[in-house]
Every structure is written in structure tokens, then in C-alpha cells.
Amino acid sequence: MVPTGYEIEDFLPLVEGYFAVRNWALEHPDQVTEEILATVIEPGSVEMRDTLAEIQDLLDQDAHYEGLTETFELRDMYIVAETTDVSSGLYSITATIQYGDSSIHLSGGQLASDDTLRRAGWTLDFVRASDGHWRLGSTLRNPFVHAPGDT
């Protein structure tokens, strides 16, 4: 249904632009940004979420075949006490992690990646063991995270 006062021809450039951008995005998923999609899709809309999900699925398939969904390499990590009281448990962690051609730099007590247009999000939790050594407490990967804000 066309709104009163408009002709269907008024909407053709928008529809053509939408399909042109969406088709390009699905053909070049590694080059897509939300800003590009937002030129033709309303940010935060169901259509934006669904398009990002399709793109993420394509990237996950590519990453699976490249062996990237399960593989990352810790390049360096620094753990620094935030106080002189070692028993306080307040520590700052900084890490550089490489997976595929991507390298990310993170800091905090929990390292998390939200690189949603490239890989499934993941979280690393570090804990200090009773012997004083640091251990990887848990690794959480969520292959169903498609768009920022989705969980």
C-alpha cells in the first residue's frame, strides 16, 4: 500500500537501493559495516537484525572452513596488581589475541570480544589459583551473537 499523496515510483529508488546494498553485503560479508547497512535499513530494526544474522552466518561458515571459529592465539598478556595488597584480588589484565588476520587488544579482569560482524563473540575469564598462578577460568563462545545487543 502506497501512502496517500505518493506514487509507487517515489519508492522505487529506495527499494532498488535496499536490494543493491543487501545483495552486495551478502556477496562481500567481510566488508560489511552497520554504517553501510544503515544507509538503506533502519538501525535497530528486525530487518537490520536479520540481515546481520545472515551475514554472520556466512562469516561463521567461512571461519569454520578456515579453522578460525575455534582457534585463537594469545600473543602476549600482562597481569598487574592494582593495589599493594596482593590478597585484595584486584588485578588488571591486558592481552593481545590473534585469530586469523585479526589482532585485538583487550584489558580488564575479563577479556571479551564483540567483533560481531567478523567472528562469534567470546569471553575469557582469568582467575588466580591458590598456588598464586593465573589460570584461564572459563571460555565462553556464543555463535548465536549476531548483532550488538543480541545475547
C-alpha angles and dihedrals in degrees: 000000000000117000116250113275095026134095125217088246089066090066100043096089090052093049093045090048092049094053093042093053094040093050091047089050092053091048093047105031094157091062098048123115128180088242090061092048091046089066088074106011126062109249112245093017125131088248091056091049092048093047091050089049091054091048091048090051090054091048092047090052091050092045091049091055091046090049092241102122093072102027129079130147126218104226098182139341134190125196117193129181110238092207136030088243101090092190091062091082092220107142136157119219125198122182142173112210125187127200122167108323093332124098121187132188118210138171139188136071089293123040115212134176121207096176088141099163092052111032140358111279118258139184131206119200118196123203132185112236123219090257089062096251123123119244134187100253098193143339119214122190120182111193089179095066103109108156134022108277095025116118 
